[in-house]
Amino acid sequence: MLMLGSSFFSDFSHCGDDGVYAKIKKATGLGFAPYIYHGLEYDLNKNISIEGGFILPLILVATIQFHF
């Protein structure tokens, strides 16, 4: 899983100022953080699937995917 970009909301303006993200950004000049994701995907039909899992350290993730 790869997430790029940033949020437009001011609530998230200081995300990444501390922790792993900031340390890697200082060392490499690039802002990214490696995360370990574990999840399961279930196909409801050929066009829709649901996925659930977690990113260590225990951030819950749930998605609905539409396939074309």
GUVOMI-861950 format. One record per atom (N, C-alpha, C): atom name; x, y, z; residue in three letters. Coordinates in pm, 1 decimal, decimal comma. Layout:
BEGIN
+------+----------+----------+----------+------+
! atom !        X !        Y !        Z ! type !
+------+----------+----------+----------+------+
!   CA !        X !        Y !        Z !  ALA !
...
+------+----------+----------+----------+------+
//
This chain:
BEGIN
+------+----------+----------+----------+------+
! atom !        X !        Y !        Z ! type !
+------+----------+----------+----------+------+
!    N !     84,5 !   -115,7 !      0,0 !  MET !
!   CA !      0,0 !      0,0 !      0,0 !  MET !
!    C !     89,7 !    122,9 !      0,0 !  MET !
!    N !     55,9 !    219,5 !    -79,5 !  LEU !
!   CA !    134,3 !    341,1 !    -89,7 !  LEU !
!    C !     40,1 !    459,2 !    -84,7 !  LEU !
!    N !     71,9 !    554,1 !     -0,5 !  MET !
!   CA !     -9,9 !    674,2 !     10,3 !  MET !
!    C !     79,4 !    794,0 !    -18,9 !  MET !
!    N !     37,8 !    877,5 !   -109,6 !  LEU !
!   CA !    114,9 !    995,8 !   -147,0 !  LEU !
!    C !     31,2 !   1120,7 !   -125,2 !  LEU !
!    N !     97,4 !   1232,2 !   -108,4 !  GLY !
!   CA !     26,4 !   1358,7 !    -99,4 !  GLY !
!    C !      7,8 !   1403,8 !     43,5 !  GLY !
!    N !    -69,0 !   1507,7 !     58,5 !  SER !
!   CA !    -96,9 !   1562,4 !    190,5 !  SER !
!    C !   -241,6 !   1607,4 !    194,4 !  SER !
!    N !   -286,1 !   1641,1 !    311,8 !  SER !
!   CA !   -425,4 !   1679,9 !    330,2 !  SER !
!    C !   -440,7 !   1830,5 !    314,8 !  SER !
!    N !   -558,5 !   1872,5 !    274,9 !  PHE !
!   CA !   -587,2 !   2014,0 !    259,7 !  PHE !
!    C !   -642,2 !   2075,4 !    387,9 !  PHE !
!    N !   -668,9 !   1993,0 !    488,7 !  PHE !
!   CA !   -730,6 !   2040,6 !    611,9 !  PHE !
!    C !   -624,5 !   2089,8 !    709,3 !  PHE !
!    N !   -652,7 !   2199,4 !    778,3 !  SER !
!   CA !   -556,1 !   2255,8 !    872,3 !  SER !
!    C !   -532,7 !   2164,8 !    992,7 !  SER !
!    N !   -626,5 !   2076,6 !   1023,7 !  ASP !
!   CA !   -609,3 !   1983,8 !   1136,0 !  ASP !
!    C !   -486,0 !   1895,7 !   1118,0 !  ASP !
!    N !   -447,1 !   1870,8 !    994,2 !  PHE !
!   CA !   -335,7 !   1782,1 !    965,4 !  PHE !
!    C !   -207,7 !   1857,5 !    928,5 !  PHE !
!    N !   -203,2 !   1987,1 !    952,0 !  SER !
!   CA !    -89,0 !   2066,5 !    906,6 !  SER !
!    C !     41,0 !   2031,4 !    978,3 !  SER !
!    N !     34,1 !   1974,5 !   1096,9 !  HIS !
!   CA !    156,7 !   1940,7 !   1170,2 !  HIS !
!    C !    184,1 !   1791,0 !   1173,5 !  HIS !
!    N !    112,2 !   1713,4 !   1094,8 !  CYS !
!   CA !    140,4 !   1570,2 !   1087,6 !  CYS !
!    C !    279,2 !   1550,1 !   1028,0 !  CYS !
!    N !    353,9 !   1461,6 !   1084,9 !  GLY !
!   CA !    487,2 !   1433,3 !   1034,9 !  GLY !
!    C !    595,4 !   1521,4 !   1092,9 !  GLY !
!    N !    561,5 !   1607,4 !   1189,2 !  ASP !
!   CA !    662,8 !   1692,0 !   1251,5 !  ASP !
!    C !    751,6 !   1614,3 !   1348,6 !  ASP !
!    N !    704,3 !   1500,8 !   1396,5 !  ASP !
!   CA !    778,0 !   1419,3 !   1493,0 !  ASP !
!    C !    780,4 !   1274,5 !   1446,4 !  ASP !
!    N !    855,9 !   1193,8 !   1516,8 !  GLY !
!   CA !    853,3 !   1050,0 !   1495,0 !  GLY !
!    C !    934,7 !   1002,9 !   1376,5 !  GLY !
!    N !    897,4 !    884,0 !   1327,2 !  VAL !
!   CA !    971,8 !    816,8 !   1220,8 !  VAL !
!    C !    975,6 !    900,5 !   1093,8 !  VAL !
!    N !    863,6 !    959,0 !   1056,7 !  TYR !
!   CA !    855,1 !   1039,5 !    934,4 !  TYR !
!    C !    958,1 !   1152,5 !    935,8 !  TYR !
!    N !    964,3 !   1227,2 !   1045,8 !  ALA !
!   CA !   1056,6 !   1341,0 !   1055,1 !  ALA !
!    C !   1202,5 !   1295,4 !   1053,9 !  ALA !
!    N !   1231,8 !   1184,5 !   1120,6 !  LYS !
!   CA !   1369,8 !   1134,5 !   1124,1 !  LYS !
!    C !   1417,4 !   1092,2 !    985,4 !  LYS !
!    N !   1331,4 !   1023,6 !    910,9 !  ILE !
!   CA !   1368,0 !    980,7 !    775,1 !  ILE !
!    C !   1381,0 !   1100,9 !    682,6 !  ILE !
!    N !   1292,1 !   1200,1 !    699,2 !  LYS !
!   CA !   1298,6 !   1319,4 !    615,4 !  LYS !
!    C !   1428,0 !   1396,6 !    639,7 !  LYS !
!    N !   1470,9 !   1405,9 !    765,2 !  LYS !
!   CA !   1597,4 !   1474,3 !    795,2 !  LYS !
!    C !   1716,5 !   1399,1 !    736,7 !  LYS !
!    N !   1712,8 !   1265,5 !    743,1 !  ALA !
!   CA !   1825,4 !   1184,6 !    696,5 !  ALA !
!    C !   1833,8 !   1176,5 !    544,1 !  ALA !
!    N !   1720,1 !   1167,5 !    476,1 !  THR !
!   CA !   1721,3 !   1144,8 !    331,7 !  THR !
!    C !   1677,0 !   1264,7 !    249,0 !  THR !
!    N !   1606,6 !   1358,4 !    310,1 !  GLY !
!   CA !   1551,7 !   1470,8 !    235,2 !  GLY !
!    C !   1416,7 !   1440,0 !    173,4 !  GLY !
!    N !   1371,5 !   1314,8 !    187,1 !  LEU !
!   CA !   1240,7 !   1273,5 !    134,9 !  LEU !
!    C !   1149,1 !   1240,4 !    251,8 !  LEU !
!    N !   1024,9 !   1282,1 !    242,1 !  GLY !
!   CA !    929,9 !   1255,6 !    349,0 !  GLY !
!    C !    851,1 !   1129,0 !    324,0 !  GLY !
!    N !    888,7 !   1021,4 !    388,8 !  PHE !
!   CA !    812,7 !    897,4 !    381,1 !  PHE !
!    C !    835,8 !    820,3 !    509,6 !  PHE !
!    N !    751,6 !    724,9 !    535,1 !  ALA !
!   CA !    768,8 !    639,8 !    652,3 !  ALA !
!    C !    728,9 !    498,0 !    614,4 !  ALA !
!    N !    814,2 !    402,5 !    643,0 !  PRO !
!   CA !    780,4 !    263,3 !    613,4 !  PRO !
!    C !    683,4 !    208,2 !    717,8 !  PRO !
!    N !    579,3 !    144,8 !    671,8 !  TYR !
!   CA !    482,2 !     82,6 !    760,6 !  TYR !
!    C !    460,4 !    -61,2 !    717,9 !  TYR !
!    N !    424,4 !   -144,6 !    812,5 !  ILE !
!   CA !    392,4 !   -284,3 !    784,6 !  ILE !
!    C !    240,6 !   -297,4 !    787,1 !  ILE !
!    N !    183,1 !   -346,4 !    677,1 !  TYR !
!   CA !     37,6 !   -360,4 !    663,9 !  TYR !
!    C !      0,6 !   -507,1 !    652,8 !  TYR !
!    N !    -99,4 !   -546,3 !    727,2 !  HIS !
!   CA !   -156,1 !   -680,6 !    718,5 !  HIS !
!    C !   -305,5 !   -665,1 !    697,8 !  HIS !
!    N !   -359,4 !   -735,1 !    599,1 !  GLY !
!   CA !   -501,7 !   -722,3 !    573,8 !  GLY !
!    C !   -556,4 !   -838,6 !    493,3 !  GLY !
!    N !   -687,5 !   -842,2 !    486,3 !  LEU !
!   CA !   -758,3 !   -943,5 !    410,0 !  LEU !
!    C !   -854,0 !   -875,5 !    313,7 !  LEU !
!    N !   -865,9 !   -933,1 !    195,0 !  GLU !
!   CA !   -957,3 !   -880,6 !     94,3 !  GLU !
!    C !  -1059,1 !   -988,0 !     60,7 !  GLU !
!    N !  -1186,1 !   -947,1 !     50,5 !  TYR !
!   CA !  -1293,4 !  -1039,3 !     15,7 !  TYR !
!    C !  -1369,4 !   -981,3 !   -102,9 !  TYR !
!    N !  -1380,0 !  -1057,0 !   -209,8 !  ASP !
!   CA !  -1452,8 !  -1013,3 !   -329,2 !  ASP !
!    C !  -1601,1 !  -1045,1 !   -311,7 !  ASP !
!    N !  -1684,2 !   -940,0 !   -308,3 !  LEU !
!   CA !  -1828,4 !   -959,4 !   -299,6 !  LEU !
!    C !  -1884,2 !  -1009,1 !   -432,7 !  LEU !
!    N !  -1833,8 !   -952,4 !   -540,8 !  ASN !
!   CA !  -1862,1 !   -997,7 !   -676,6 !  ASN !
!    C !  -1746,5 !   -952,4 !   -764,5 !  ASN !
!    N !  -1758,6 !   -961,1 !   -896,2 !  LYS !
!   CA !  -1644,8 !   -925,9 !   -981,8 !  LYS !
!    C !  -1615,4 !   -776,2 !   -983,3 !  LYS !
!    N !  -1706,7 !   -693,5 !   -933,9 !  ASN !
!   CA !  -1687,0 !   -548,7 !   -938,9 !  ASN !
!    C !  -1659,2 !   -483,3 !   -803,7 !  ASN !
!    N !  -1690,9 !   -549,2 !   -694,6 !  ILE !
!   CA !  -1678,3 !   -487,2 !   -561,9 !  ILE !
!    C !  -1605,2 !   -581,6 !   -466,5 !  ILE !
!    N !  -1510,7 !   -525,8 !   -393,3 !  SER !
!   CA !  -1444,1 !   -602,8 !   -288,8 !  SER !
!    C !  -1428,3 !   -515,3 !   -165,0 !  SER !
!    N !  -1417,8 !   -579,4 !    -51,7 !  ILE !
!   CA !  -1393,4 !   -508,4 !     73,4 !  ILE !
!    C !  -1261,4 !   -559,0 !    130,5 !  ILE !
!    N !  -1193,9 !   -471,4 !    199,2 !  GLU !
!   CA !  -1064,3 !   -507,4 !    257,3 !  GLU !
!    C !  -1056,5 !   -447,6 !    396,9 !  GLU !
!    N !  -1000,2 !   -522,0 !    487,4 !  GLY !
!   CA !   -980,1 !   -474,5 !    623,5 !  GLY !
!    C !   -847,7 !   -524,2 !    675,0 !  GLY !
!    N !   -785,9 !   -445,8 !    759,7 !  GLY !
!   CA !   -658,5 !   -485,5 !    815,7 !  GLY !
!    C !   -607,3 !   -381,3 !    911,8 !  GLY !
!    N !   -478,2 !   -387,3 !    938,6 !  PHE !
!   CA !   -417,1 !   -289,0 !   1026,1 !  PHE !
!    C !   -274,4 !   -260,3 !    981,3 !  PHE !
!    N !   -233,5 !   -138,5 !   1012,6 !  ILE !
!   CA !    -97,2 !    -93,5 !    987,8 !  ILE !
!    C !    -30,9 !    -85,8 !   1124,3 !  ILE !
!    N !     85,4 !   -149,6 !   1136,2 !  LEU !
!   CA !    156,3 !   -142,2 !   1264,4 !  LEU !
!    C !    204,1 !      0,0 !   1286,5 !  LEU !
!    N !    189,8 !     58,9 !   1398,7 !  PRO !
!   CA !    146,3 !      6,4 !   1526,8 !  PRO !
!    C !     -4,1 !     24,2 !   1550,0 !  PRO !
!    N !    -82,8 !    -66,1 !   1502,3 !  LEU !
!   CA !   -226,6 !    -78,5 !   1528,3 !  LEU !
!    C !   -311,4 !     41,5 !   1484,7 !  LEU !
!    N !   -307,2 !     70,4 !   1355,3 !  ILE !
!   CA !   -399,0 !    165,1 !   1293,6 !  ILE !
!    C !   -493,1 !     82,1 !   1208,3 !  ILE !
!    N !   -621,6 !     84,9 !   1240,0 !  LEU !
!   CA !   -717,9 !      2,7 !   1167,5 !  LEU !
!    C !   -751,2 !     64,9 !   1032,7 !  LEU !
!    N !   -765,7 !    -19,7 !    930,8 !  VAL !
!   CA !   -791,7 !     24,5 !    794,2 !  VAL !
!    C !   -907,3 !    -56,5 !    738,3 !  VAL !
!    N !  -1000,6 !      9,6 !    670,9 !  ALA !
!   CA !  -1109,5 !    -58,6 !    601,9 !  ALA !
!    C !  -1134,8 !     13,6 !    469,7 !  ALA !
!    N !  -1150,1 !    -62,9 !    361,5 !  THR !
!   CA !  -1173,9 !     -2,7 !    230,5 !  THR !
!    C !  -1281,3 !    -79,8 !    155,1 !  THR !
!    N !  -1348,2 !     -9,0 !     66,7 !  ILE !
!   CA !  -1436,8 !    -69,3 !    -32,3 !  ILE !
!    C !  -1376,3 !    -34,1 !   -167,8 !  ILE !
!    N !  -1354,6 !   -136,3 !   -250,8 !  GLN !
!   CA !  -1291,7 !   -114,4 !   -380,0 !  GLN !
!    C !  -1387,8 !   -149,4 !   -492,0 !  GLN !
!    N !  -1393,0 !    -62,7 !   -591,3 !  PHE !
!   CA !  -1474,0 !    -85,3 !   -709,7 !  PHE !
!    C !  -1381,3 !   -117,9 !   -826,6 !  PHE !
!    N !  -1404,5 !   -227,3 !   -893,4 !  HIS !
!   CA !  -1320,8 !   -272,2 !  -1005,3 !  HIS !
!    C !  -1395,4 !   -248,4 !  -1136,8 !  HIS !
!    N !  -1326,8 !   -194,0 !  -1233,7 !  PHE !
!   CA !  -1388,2 !   -167,1 !  -1364,5 !  PHE !
!    C !  -1326,6 !   -256,4 !  -1468,9 !  PHE !
+------+----------+----------+----------+------+
//
